[in-house]
């Protein structure tokens, strides 16, 4: 069972909503809500400048965990938002938890440390708090399949940790077989597996399996199909679903907040994305209520094992996880 710890990484602010933390298997502590970035954060006509603003707004609102990745193409703007917040005296670097990720085309062991160094240069940071293998899939620079075992990649991740370039290391989008093999064949156990979890893709047994291994779970696409995303056959729930609306009215929250709290109550770390200042603040205003076990089960009943992100372009590649 994941136990919430009321560590606040040394920060305090009267206006912000402060996120509790959970302790990872290496002793480091991670805030239980992260701001997600990436192009999917912004509208199609936005520039990456909105990412810089969003990171600052998030830190002002109390977020201390920012999740980015090399492939998102926004590490520079994320770093600028962090620098702005530090310059304003809102936080120090030590009070933040920054996650970034290794992309598929840099999976050879000798490529991992240079790739993280490049990310750090773009972020203008000396270290990140968490470095993840973004996918177990390895590709060449032209995006064709590469014959590289993720166990080799993990050796590079362990080197990055030993060099102090990252405090913790983990993975993303690894399935149960892959996470078990990695845990069984590594010197340093991954602290986190970042996977898609939401009401239509609850992954209950897999989440439990990771937690039993001592691997925490970060949940991307936490709203699922709450907004249809122009997908004609998208399953429920939507923002106006009567079940969610009733819960929202009970607690004085929005349906989006209900879904984020649902994930927290399952011991997960949700990663909501937004570039709307008010929505960013709303998405961390989650710690003055708690769902009942029955309400958690009711939301889980929406499950259809349907993903928002399936990466079908890689379905014939070695180590495709889905």
C-alpha positions as CSV (number, residue, x, y, z in Angstrom):
1,X,0.0,0.0,0.0
2,X,1.2,3.5,-0.8
3,X,1.4,5.7,2.2
4,X,1.1,9.4,1.8
5,X,3.7,11.4,3.7
6,X,3.2,15.0,4.5
7,X,6.6,16.2,3.3
8,X,6.4,19.5,1.5
9,X,10.1,19.7,0.4
10,X,10.6,22.7,2.6
11,X,8.3,25.1,0.8
12,X,5.4,27.2,2.1
13,X,3.0,29.7,0.5
14,X,-0.2,31.1,1.8
15,X,-2.1,31.0,-1.5
16,X,-0.9,27.8,-3.0
17,X,-2.4,24.3,-2.5
18,X,0.4,22.1,-1.3
19,X,0.7,18.5,-2.5
20,X,1.7,15.8,-0.1
21,X,4.5,13.4,-1.2
22,X,5.1,9.7,-1.2
23,X,8.4,8.1,-0.5
24,X,10.0,6.2,-3.4
25,X,11.9,2.9,-3.0
26,X,15.3,4.8,-3.0
27,X,14.2,7.1,-0.2
28,X,13.5,10.1,-2.3
29,X,10.1,11.8,-2.1
30,X,7.8,12.7,-4.9
31,X,4.8,15.1,-4.9
32,X,1.6,13.3,-5.7
33,X,0.5,15.7,-8.5
34,X,2.6,16.7,-11.4
35,X,2.1,19.3,-14.2
36,X,2.3,17.5,-17.5
37,X,3.9,19.4,-20.4
38,X,4.4,18.6,-24.1
39,X,2.7,19.7,-27.3
40,X,-0.5,18.0,-26.1
41,X,-0.5,20.5,-23.3
42,X,-1.2,23.4,-25.7
43,X,-3.7,24.2,-28.3
44,X,-2.6,23.7,-31.9
45,X,-2.1,27.4,-32.5
46,X,-0.1,27.9,-29.3
47,X,3.7,28.3,-29.2
48,X,6.0,26.7,-26.7
49,X,6.0,30.1,-24.8
50,X,2.8,29.0,-23.2
51,X,4.7,26.1,-21.6
52,X,7.0,28.6,-19.9
53,X,4.0,30.5,-18.5
54,X,2.2,27.3,-17.5
55,X,5.2,26.1,-15.5
56,X,5.4,29.4,-13.6
57,X,1.6,29.4,-13.0
58,X,1.8,25.8,-11.7
59,X,4.6,26.6,-9.3
60,X,2.7,29.7,-8.1
61,X,-0.4,27.4,-7.5
62,X,1.7,25.0,-5.4
63,X,2.9,22.4,-7.9
64,X,6.4,21.2,-7.1
65,X,6.5,18.4,-9.6
66,X,6.9,19.1,-13.4
67,X,6.9,16.3,-15.9
68,X,8.5,16.8,-19.3
69,X,10.5,14.7,-21.9
70,X,13.1,15.2,-24.6
71,X,10.6,14.2,-27.3
72,X,8.1,16.9,-26.2
73,X,10.5,19.6,-27.5
74,X,9.7,21.9,-24.6
75,X,12.5,21.3,-22.1
76,X,14.0,24.8,-22.7
77,X,10.6,26.4,-22.0
78,X,10.1,24.2,-18.9
79,X,13.5,25.4,-17.7
80,X,12.7,29.0,-18.3
81,X,9.5,28.6,-16.3
82,X,11.5,27.1,-13.4
83,X,14.0,29.9,-13.6
84,X,11.3,32.5,-13.5
85,X,9.8,30.9,-10.4
86,X,13.2,30.8,-8.7
87,X,14.0,34.3,-9.6
88,X,10.7,35.5,-8.1
89,X,11.6,33.8,-4.9
90,X,8.6,31.3,-5.0
91,X,10.9,28.3,-4.6
92,X,14.4,27.1,-4.6
93,X,15.7,24.4,-7.0
94,X,15.8,21.9,-4.1
95,X,12.1,22.4,-3.4
96,X,11.2,21.2,-6.9
97,X,10.9,17.7,-8.4
98,X,11.7,17.6,-12.1
99,X,11.1,14.6,-14.3
100,X,12.3,14.1,-17.9
101,X,12.6,11.1,-20.2
102,X,15.0,9.4,-22.6
103,X,13.6,8.9,-26.1
104,X,13.5,5.7,-28.1
105,X,16.4,6.6,-30.5
106,X,19.0,7.0,-27.7
107,X,18.7,3.5,-26.1
108,X,22.3,2.3,-26.5
109,X,24.1,2.3,-23.1
110,X,26.7,4.9,-24.3
111,X,23.9,7.3,-25.4
112,X,22.0,7.6,-22.1
113,X,24.3,9.9,-20.2
114,X,24.9,12.3,-23.1
115,X,21.2,12.4,-23.8
116,X,20.5,13.4,-20.2
117,X,23.3,16.0,-20.3
118,X,21.6,17.5,-23.4
119,X,18.2,17.6,-21.5
120,X,19.9,19.2,-18.6
121,X,21.4,21.8,-20.9
122,X,18.0,22.6,-22.3
123,X,16.5,22.7,-18.8
124,X,19.4,24.8,-17.5
125,X,19.6,22.5,-14.5
126,X,22.5,20.6,-12.9
127,X,20.3,17.5,-12.3
128,X,16.8,16.2,-12.6
129,X,15.0,14.4,-9.8
130,X,13.7,11.6,-12.0
131,X,14.9,10.3,-15.4
132,X,12.7,7.7,-17.2
133,X,13.1,5.4,-20.1
134,X,10.1,6.8,-22.1
135,X,9.3,3.5,-23.9
136,X,10.8,0.0,-23.8
137,X,11.0,0.3,-27.6
138,X,14.3,1.1,-29.2
139,X,14.6,2.9,-32.6
140,X,17.3,4.2,-34.9
141,X,17.5,7.9,-35.7
142,X,15.2,7.3,-38.7
143,X,12.6,5.8,-36.3
144,X,13.1,2.3,-37.7
145,X,13.5,-0.6,-35.2
146,X,16.8,-0.9,-33.3
147,X,18.0,-4.2,-31.7
148,X,18.8,-2.8,-28.3
149,X,17.6,-4.6,-25.1
150,X,16.2,-2.2,-22.5
151,X,18.4,-4.0,-20.0
152,X,21.3,-2.4,-21.8
153,X,19.6,1.0,-21.7
154,X,19.0,0.6,-17.9
155,X,22.7,0.2,-17.4
156,X,23.1,3.6,-18.9
157,X,20.4,4.9,-16.6
158,X,22.2,3.5,-13.6
159,X,25.4,5.3,-14.7
160,X,23.5,8.6,-15.0
161,X,22.3,8.1,-11.4
162,X,25.8,7.3,-10.2
163,X,27.1,10.5,-11.8
164,X,24.5,12.6,-9.9
165,X,22.8,13.7,-13.1
166,X,19.5,12.4,-11.8
167,X,18.5,11.5,-8.2
168,X,16.1,8.7,-9.2
169,X,15.6,6.5,-12.3
170,X,12.5,4.8,-13.6
171,X,10.6,3.8,-16.7
172,X,7.5,4.6,-18.6
173,X,5.1,2.5,-20.6
174,X,6.6,-0.8,-19.4
175,X,4.2,-3.7,-19.2
176,X,4.1,-6.3,-16.4
177,X,6.5,-8.8,-18.1
178,X,9.0,-6.0,-18.8
179,X,8.9,-4.4,-15.4
180,X,9.4,-7.9,-13.8
181,X,12.4,-8.6,-16.0
182,X,13.9,-5.2,-15.3
183,X,13.5,-5.6,-11.5
184,X,15.0,-9.1,-11.7
185,X,18.1,-7.9,-13.7
186,X,19.0,-4.5,-12.3
187,X,21.4,-3.3,-9.6
188,X,19.1,-0.3,-9.0
189,X,15.3,-1.0,-9.0
190,X,13.2,1.5,-10.9
191,X,11.3,3.9,-8.6
192,X,8.4,4.6,-10.9
193,X,6.5,3.3,-13.9
194,X,4.7,6.1,-15.7
195,X,1.7,4.6,-17.5
196,X,-1.7,5.6,-18.8
197,X,-4.4,5.3,-16.1
198,X,-7.9,6.8,-16.2
199,X,-11.5,5.6,-15.8
200,X,-11.6,3.8,-19.2
201,X,-8.1,2.3,-18.7
202,X,-7.9,1.6,-15.0
203,X,-5.1,-1.1,-15.1
204,X,-6.0,-2.1,-11.6
205,X,-4.2,-5.4,-11.5
206,X,-1.0,-4.0,-13.1
207,X,-1.0,-0.9,-10.8
208,X,-1.3,-3.2,-7.8
209,X,1.5,-5.4,-9.2
210,X,3.8,-2.4,-9.6
211,X,3.0,-1.2,-6.1
212,X,3.7,-4.6,-4.6
213,X,7.1,-4.5,-6.3
214,X,7.7,-1.2,-4.6
215,X,7.5,0.7,-7.9
216,X,5.2,3.7,-7.7
217,X,2.9,4.5,-10.6
218,X,2.5,7.9,-12.3
219,X,-0.7,8.2,-14.3
220,X,-0.6,10.1,-17.6
221,X,-3.8,11.0,-19.6
222,X,-5.6,11.0,-16.2
223,X,-8.9,12.4,-17.6
224,X,-9.1,9.7,-20.3
225,X,-11.9,10.6,-22.7
226,X,-13.6,13.1,-20.3
227,X,-13.3,15.4,-23.4
228,X,-14.0,13.3,-26.5
229,X,-10.8,14.5,-28.3
230,X,-12.8,14.2,-31.6
231,X,-12.9,10.4,-31.3
232,X,-16.3,9.3,-32.5
233,X,-16.3,6.0,-30.5
234,X,-14.8,7.4,-27.3
235,X,-16.3,5.6,-24.3
236,X,-17.8,7.4,-21.3
237,X,-17.4,9.2,-18.9
238,X,-17.7,12.8,-20.1
239,X,-17.5,15.9,-18.0
240,X,-21.3,15.9,-17.7
241,X,-21.7,12.2,-16.7
242,X,-24.4,12.1,-14.1
243,X,-22.4,9.8,-11.8
244,X,-19.4,12.1,-11.8
245,X,-21.6,15.2,-11.5
246,X,-23.3,13.8,-8.4
247,X,-19.9,13.2,-6.8
248,X,-18.7,16.7,-7.8
249,X,-21.8,18.3,-6.2
250,X,-21.3,16.2,-3.1
251,X,-17.7,17.5,-2.6
252,X,-18.0,20.9,-4.1
253,X,-15.6,20.1,-6.9
254,X,-15.5,19.7,-10.7
255,X,-15.8,16.3,-12.4
256,X,-12.1,16.7,-13.5
257,X,-11.1,17.1,-9.9
258,X,-13.1,14.0,-9.0
259,X,-11.1,11.9,-11.5
260,X,-7.8,13.3,-10.3
261,X,-8.7,12.5,-6.7
262,X,-9.8,9.0,-7.8
263,X,-6.3,8.3,-9.0
264,X,-4.7,9.8,-5.8
265,X,-7.0,7.6,-3.7
266,X,-5.7,4.6,-5.6
267,X,-2.1,5.6,-4.6
268,X,-1.2,7.0,-8.0
269,X,0.5,10.2,-9.1
270,X,-1.7,11.9,-11.7
271,X,-0.1,14.2,-14.4
272,X,-2.8,16.6,-15.6
273,X,-1.9,18.8,-18.5
274,X,-3.3,22.3,-19.0
275,X,-2.2,25.8,-20.2
276,X,-5.2,27.5,-18.6
277,X,-4.1,29.3,-15.4
278,X,-7.4,28.7,-13.6
279,X,-7.5,25.1,-14.6
280,X,-3.9,24.5,-13.6
281,X,-4.8,25.8,-10.1
282,X,-8.0,23.7,-10.1
283,X,-6.1,20.5,-10.9
284,X,-4.1,20.6,-7.7
285,X,-6.9,21.7,-5.4
286,X,-7.5,18.1,-4.4
287,X,-6.5,17.7,-0.8
288,X,-9.5,18.8,1.2
289,X,-11.6,15.8,0.3
290,X,-11.3,12.0,-0.2
291,X,-13.5,9.6,-2.2
292,X,-15.0,6.6,-0.4
293,X,-14.0,3.1,-1.4
294,X,-17.4,2.7,-3.0
295,X,-16.9,5.8,-5.1
296,X,-13.5,4.6,-6.3
297,X,-15.1,1.3,-7.3
298,X,-17.9,3.1,-9.1
299,X,-15.5,5.1,-11.2
300,X,-13.4,2.0,-11.9
301,X,-16.5,0.4,-13.3
302,X,-16.2,2.7,-16.4
303,X,-13.2,0.6,-17.4
304,X,-13.1,-0.6,-21.1
305,X,-9.4,-1.2,-21.3
306,X,-9.3,1.5,-24.0
307,X,-6.3,3.7,-24.2
308,X,-6.0,7.4,-25.2
309,X,-2.4,6.8,-26.3
310,X,-1.7,3.4,-28.0
311,X,1.4,4.2,-30.1
312,X,0.1,1.8,-32.8
313,X,2.8,3.0,-35.2
314,X,5.2,0.9,-33.1
315,X,3.0,-2.2,-32.8
316,X,5.3,-4.4,-34.9
317,X,8.5,-3.2,-33.2
318,X,10.4,-5.4,-30.6
319,X,9.2,-4.7,-27.0
320,X,6.0,-3.0,-28.0
321,X,4.3,-2.9,-24.6
322,X,0.6,-2.8,-25.4
